[in-house]
């Protein structure tokens, strides 16, 4: 689990398990707030994974563009 993506996915799974555990028991106001916080943490982790995927897309796009400009015949 070295990559940031793997760490985020593991964190999402951990938070989802906590959420399921909280939902299985009768709730108090404190537990309801905990569920909200877990939801926020899951959303942040998902956003981070999305941002990483966008960065990878930009890097691949840039690499492909650089490769295509190198393949063009010179003047």
C-alpha positions as CSV (number, residue, x, y, z in Angstrom):
1,X,0.0,0.0,0.0
2,X,2.6,2.5,-1.1
3,X,0.7,4.6,-3.6
4,X,-1.5,7.5,-2.6
5,X,-4.4,5.9,-4.5
6,X,-4.1,2.7,-2.5
7,X,-3.9,4.6,0.8
8,X,-7.0,6.6,-0.1
9,X,-9.0,3.5,-1.1
10,X,-8.0,1.8,2.1
11,X,-9.1,4.8,4.1
12,X,-12.4,4.9,2.2
13,X,-13.0,1.2,3.1
14,X,-12.1,1.8,6.7
15,X,-14.5,4.8,6.9
16,X,-17.3,2.8,5.2
17,X,-16.9,0.0,7.7
18,X,-17.2,2.5,10.6
19,X,-20.3,4.0,9.0
20,X,-21.9,0.6,8.7
21,X,-21.1,-0.1,12.3
22,X,-22.6,3.2,13.5
23,X,-25.8,2.6,11.4
24,X,-26.2,-0.9,12.9
25,X,-26.6,0.5,16.5
26,X,-29.3,2.8,17.8
27,X,-28.2,6.4,17.3
28,X,-27.6,9.2,19.7
29,X,-26.9,12.8,18.6
30,X,-23.2,12.2,19.0
31,X,-23.3,9.2,16.7
32,X,-25.3,11.1,14.1
33,X,-22.5,13.8,14.1
34,X,-19.9,11.0,13.8
35,X,-21.7,9.7,10.7
36,X,-21.7,13.2,9.2
37,X,-18.0,13.5,9.8
38,X,-17.3,10.1,8.3
39,X,-19.3,11.1,5.2
40,X,-17.3,14.3,4.9
41,X,-14.0,12.3,5.2
42,X,-15.2,9.9,2.5
43,X,-16.1,12.8,0.2
44,X,-12.7,14.3,0.7
45,X,-10.9,11.0,0.0
46,X,-12.9,10.5,-3.1
47,X,-12.2,14.1,-4.3
48,X,-8.4,13.4,-3.7
49,X,-8.6,10.2,-5.8
50,X,-10.4,12.2,-8.5
51,X,-7.8,14.9,-8.5
52,X,-5.0,12.3,-8.8
53,X,-6.8,10.8,-11.8
54,X,-7.1,14.2,-13.4
55,X,-3.4,14.8,-12.9
56,X,-2.6,11.5,-14.5
57,X,-4.8,12.3,-17.4
58,X,-3.1,15.7,-17.9
59,X,0.3,14.0,-17.7
60,X,-0.6,11.4,-20.2
61,X,-2.1,14.0,-22.5
62,X,1.0,16.1,-22.3
63,X,3.2,13.1,-22.9
64,X,1.2,12.1,-26.0
65,X,1.3,15.7,-27.3
66,X,5.0,16.0,-26.7
67,X,5.5,12.7,-28.5
68,X,3.4,13.8,-31.5
69,X,5.3,17.1,-31.9
70,X,8.6,15.2,-31.9
71,X,7.4,12.9,-34.6
72,X,6.5,15.8,-37.0
73,X,9.0,16.4,-39.8
74,X,11.1,19.6,-39.3
75,X,11.0,22.6,-41.6
